[in-house]
Amino acid sequence: MEAVHGSMLLVYGVIAIAVLILMITRFKVYPFLVLIIVSLLLGLAAGMPAGSIVKSFETGNGNTLGHIAIVVGLGTMLGKMMAESGGAERIATTLIRWFGEKNIHWAMMFVAIIVGLPVFFEVGFVLLIPIAFNVAKRTGKSLLLIGLPMVAGLSVVHGLIPPHPAALLAVQAYHADIGRTIVYGLIVGVPTAIVAGPLFALLIHRHITLPENNPLAAQFIAKFDDQSGDHDKKREECDLPGFGVTLFTILLPVILMLIGSWADLVTTPKTLANDLLHFIGNTDVALLIAVLVSFWTFGAQRGFNREQIQKFCGECLAPIAGITLIVGAGGGFGRVLMDSGISKQIVDTATSAHLSPLLLGWLVAALIRLATGSATVAMTTACGIVAPIASAGAVAVKPELLVLATGSGSLIFSHVNDGGFWLIKEYFGMTVGQTFKTWSLCETIISVLGLGLTFALAAVL
């Protein structure tokens, strides 16, 4: 089979992404299957040896899953422990008390940023939506005013701030420093979340009327309707874990990763102390330690026994199987793009066009996000394509900023091929059109503003 060269490779790459979009959106084929089929066909079209196409896909799939499966599994366990113990509710009620009902939309954004750190967007959403329903009921405000800042906070953390699994993948691919990425991610992410969340929600909620009866909301609110204020207070003070303990447990992976990234500053490299700090700062180890700590803080101390904790861990892993497979397949697709020479062709075209690596990272991630619906797949695949440019050093750019630009691109315009789109539509009781006007627009604001602020930060640094 004759290998294809030059601009035809780019054409095949564009066709492959167009076919991905068509098969997922129009023909409703499951993204995991589409990614495998398109990867194999792309390899054949690009003239890769037939024997090496499957091997290439398996390698990309395995390399991605080798890390992400562990991170997703541990992050979801931590989120599940937090949900079952009432830790998420404790954070919400405390911040509501601090911010007051008038500023509740700000409180929800900060809750989401904190809770979203260790867990995937969908997991964070399912954890927090009962709180949003109850806050909306208690304050008499529109669910959009409460909910949009929450999903904006979750989304920004998902794309821009380690130790979120998606952002961590980009940190590894670009060989960025995790400590600096967290700092830069907060500098870019917090203002972005403020604009796309509370400010956008204040503007849009007046123009969207949600249905009076939301059956999903009724399920969650019913739990609290029969409780008097005193009983509520009693439940809040006695049955929920403490705010400090909850915050410490959720932020523990972040703290350990920061310690790991600062290990060389506080200890001599290649000493036992230095090795230990790097070891506990490793993503997998940091998350594992946090999960084990949560078994005590969210488990034993809340009266759960060993069997109950084991049941929680088992229960929470089943729903993430699908996203894990899709993410792995995205890595496989990215590897086929690389091994077929398409990535190199994109690199060459971008270099000759003198396209900024930051803009390229954003653009590639945005295209893949539109194609697959998954921000994580978009980040994974885009990193595989753009990382060679960064290492080639044609244009000097900080790898931490590349993480932010790629992350911003991966969040653009969520639409019908994104599980999050349907999740938000159903829970908020919106029509498809209303979901486009609210959630899809919110994601696009995050994406464009994130890129703009990353360029601004690049100019300063």
Buried (B, 14 or more C-beta within 10 A) or exposed (E): EEEBEEEBBBBBBEBBBEBBBEBBBEEEBEBBBBBBBBBBBBBBBBBBEEEBBBBBBEBBBEBBBEBBBBBBBBBBBBBBBBBBBBBBBBBBBBBBEEBEEEEBBBBBBBBBBBBBBBBBBBBBBBBBBBBBBBBBBBBEBBBBBBBBBBBBBBBBBBBBBBBBBBBBBBBBBBEBBBBBBBBBBBBBBBBBBBBBBBBBBBEBBEEBEBEEEBEBBEEBBEEBEEEEEEEEEEBBEEEBBBBEBBBBBBBBBBBBBBBBBBBEEEBEEEEEEBEEBBEBBEBEBBBBBBBBBBBBBBBEEBEBEEEEBEBBBEEBBEBBEBBBBBBBBBBBBBBBBBBBBBBBBBBBBBBEEEBBBBBBBBBBBBBBBBBBBBBBBBBBBBBBBBBEBBEEEBBEBBBBBBBBBBBBBBBBBBBBBBBBBBBBBEBBBBEEEBBBBBBBBBBBBBBBBBBEBBBEBBEEE
